[in-house]
Amino acid sequence: MERKKYVIIMAAGSGTRMGSELPKQFIELEGKPILQMTIETFVNACPDVTVITVLPEAHMSYWRSLCLNRNFTCPQILVKGGITRFHSVRNALAKVPDGAVVAVHDGVRPLVSLELIRNMFAEAEEVPALIPVVPCVDTMKVLEKKDDILVTVPGAHVDRSVLFGAQTPQIFHSEVIKDAYSLAYDTAFTDDASVVEKYGKNLSYVMGERFNIKITTQDDLLLARAILSLSSFS
C-alpha cells in the first residue's frame, strides 16, 4: 500500500543574512513570495501531498493574511518554529502519522524541479532515508584563523572527489525520522540527514540539482532571478 505523502516546508528563519527587514521566505520572486512558489512546486509535483508550513510565531498572522490577499488557497497545517531548526522540525513531525513518507524542504529552495520531487517520493516508498546531493566542484582549502588572518593548516588536504553538498528535499519514512528526532539536540545536527544518521539509520543518496539553490543572501536572489529568466524555467 502506498504511503501517504507529507512535506514539511521549513520557513521559520529570520533571514538576517538577506539584509532585509522582511524575512527572506516572504520576499517576492517573479511576483510571488518565495515561500508560495516553493509550496506550489510541491503541490504541482504531487497534488495529494499534505503541506506542513513551519513559520516564525511572529509572522504566522502575516502569512495567513498574505495567502488571503493573494488568493493562495493551498491547504496548509501551520506550525510554530522552535529555537533551532531541529526543534522546528520536531514540532512539525508531531503532525505527521506513522506509516507516511515525509519530505523536509527548505522554504527558500523554490527552484527544485517537479521531476526531482516526484522521483524522490517514488523511490522513498522503498528507501527509508533519501538525500539529494551534488558533487563539489571547487578546490577545497583547509584553513584556520590566526590573528584574524586565514592561513593554511600544514599537511591538511581535502580530496574533492569524495565531497558532496547535501540539498533538500530530504525524504524519510515518518516512523524513522520521528524516532530519530527523539534524540537530544546536538549542534552537529545541521540537517535532517545528520539526525537520522546519528540515530543509527543508513542513508541513501540521489543526485540533486545545481539550480536547486537555497536563497539566503541578496546574491542568491539575483542568481535565482537569472535562473528563472531561462526559457526552461519560464
N, C-alpha and C positions, 0 to 999 in steps of 0.2 A: 504494500500500500504506500502511495506517495506521501511523503511528509508535507505538512502544511508549511508554507514559506513565510518567514518574518524578515524584516530588515530594520535594524536599529540605526537610525541616522544620527550621528554624533554632531551636535551643533551647540554645545554648552560652553564653548570657549569665549573669551572676551575679545580676542583679536588684537591684542596690543601691538603685535609686530606689524600690523597693517598701517598703524599710524592714523587711524580713523576713529572718530567718536562712535560711529555705528559699528557694532561687531561685524566681522568680515562676512559671516553667513547671510547677512541681510543686505549686503552691498549688491547693486544691480549689475548684471552681466547680460548683454543682449536684451535689455529691457525687462529682465526678471531678477528677483532676488536669487542669489546663488543657491540658497537652500531650496527654494522652489524648483529650480532647474534640476538639482540633484534628486529630489523626491520624484519628480516627473519621469526622470530617466529610469528609475527602478519600476515605477508603475507601468510605463510603456513596455519595459522588458518583460515583466511578469505581472499582468493585471490582477492576479489572485494574491499578490503579496500583501501582508499586513504591515503597515508602516508604524514604527515607534520613533517619535522625534524627541530627542533629548535637548533641552534648552536651558539657558541660564534662568533662574527663577525670576529675575528682574525683567526678563524680556518675554515671558510667556504670554502676557496680555498683548504685548506689541505684536507678536507673531499671529495671535488669533485675529487681531484687527487687520493685519496685513493680508492674511488669507481672505478675510471677508471683503475687504476693499478691492482685492484683485480677482474676486470670484474664483479663488483657488479652493475647490471643494473636495480635494482628496481626503478621505477619512484618515485620521491620524490618532494614535494614542500619544498624548503629550506627557513627558516625564521630566521632572526637575533634575538638573545636573547636580553632581556631588562636588566635593572639594578637589578631587582629581579626576582624570579621565577614567581611572579604574573604578572609582566609586560611582561615576555616572553610568558606566556600562552595567555595573552591578544593579543599580536602580532600575535600569531598563529591562534587564533579564528577569526581574520579578514579574514582568508582564508576559513572559514567553512560556508556554507549556512544554513539558517533556514530550518527546516524540516529534518535535518540529525540526526544521532546519532554519538556522538564523544567520543572516549576514550582518556584520557590523561594518559600517561605512562612514568615512569622514563626510560631514555635510558640505565641506568645501572642496570636494572632488567631483565636480559636476560633469566632467568630460569623459567619465568611464563609458565604455560602449555598451550598447544593448547586447551585443554578441558575447562579450566577456561575462556579463551578468547572467545571461541565460545558460551559457556553457558551464559556468561555475555552479549554479544551482543544480543543474542536471548531474554533474559529477559528484556533487556533495551528497546526493542521495545515498551513495555507497562509501563515501570518504568522510570520516568524522571531523576532520580539520583540514581545510583547504586554503592556501595562502597564495596570492599573486605576487610575483617578484619580477624585477627587471635587473639585467646584469649591469654591473658597474662599468662605466666607460671611461672614467677619469683615472689618471695616475694618482695613486694614493700616497700621501706622505704621513709619516708618524712624527708628530711634533709635540713639543711641550713649551710652556711659557716660563721664561726666566727673566725677571725684572721687566715684565710686560713686553718682552720680545720673544717671538716664536723662534725656536731653534730645533734642529734635528735631534731625535733620540738616537744616540750612537748604536749601530748594529741592528736597528729595528727596520724591518722591511715587510711590505704587505703584498701578497700575491693577488693581483686584481682579478685573476680568473676565477677565484672562489668567492668573490664578493658580489652580493646581490642586495638590492634595495627592496624592502617589503612595501606593498601597497595595500589598499583596501578596494573592494570588499574582502574581508576575511570571513569565511563561511564555516559553520560548525553544526554538528548535531547538538540540539539545545541541551540535552542532558549532560553532554561533555563539557560545554563551556559554562553551564551553570554550576556544575561540580567544581570546575577549576576556579571559579570566582568565589568559592568558599574559603580560598586561601587568604591569609592576612596580606595586607597591602605591602608591596616591596617597591622601592624606587627603580628597581631593574625592570619593572613591568612597563615597557614602552609601547606595547601594542597588545592585542588580544592573543596573538600567537605566543608571545613570551609568557603569558599567564598559563595558557594551556600546556605549553612545553614544560614549565616549572611543575605543573601538576603531574607530569609523567606521561603525557599522551604524545604520540608521534604526530608530526605534521606532514602533510602532503603539499606539493607546490605545483603551480601552473605559471606560465609566462604571463606577466602583466602587460601593460601598455605604456609607451613613452608619453603619450598625451594625457594619461590619467594623473595629472598633476594635482598637488594639494595647494590651494590658493591661500597663502598666509602673508604675503607681502605685496606691495604695490607692483614690484617686478613680476610676480606671479600673475597678477591681474592683467598686466599688459600682455604677457605671454598667452594667457587664456583667450584674450580678445583676438590675438593674432591667429591662434589655432582655430577659433570659431569662424574666422574670416575665410578659411579654406573651403573649397567647394564641398568636400566630403562631410563637413560639419554644418553646412548651411541648410 
